Amino acid sequence: MPPRSTHPVDKLDDDDYPAYTMGRAAEMLGTTPAFLRALGEHRLITPLRSEGGHRRYTRHQLRLAARARQLVDTGTHIEAACRIIILENQLEEARRINEEQRTREPTS
């Protein structure tokens, strides 16, 4: 878990701060809470829980959910959409690592 900020306003800029309730997240995405729960079941996003046990979503998670909604709206099954997004993220990470390795290697 990321360290807690000493300045509350800093949390507004934190992509990983669980600021959104399930209802608010669903409203922002134009979807239902059931859709968000399904994304969790397919391991695309794992919401954090409030002290009362309520799901809380981060801006990063909402971007992933929005991408899933985009795929589902074009006819992709939700399970396949989640897998596609997971693979896209893995590919992006592999590219980032490769680029870091290239910049570290001495040129001949």
Secondary structure by P-SEA (a helix, b strand, c coil): cccccccaaaaaaccccccccaaaaaaaacccaaaaaaaaaaccbbbbbcccbbbbbcaaaaaaaaaaaaaaaacccaaaaaaaaaaaaaaaaaaaaaaaaaaacccc
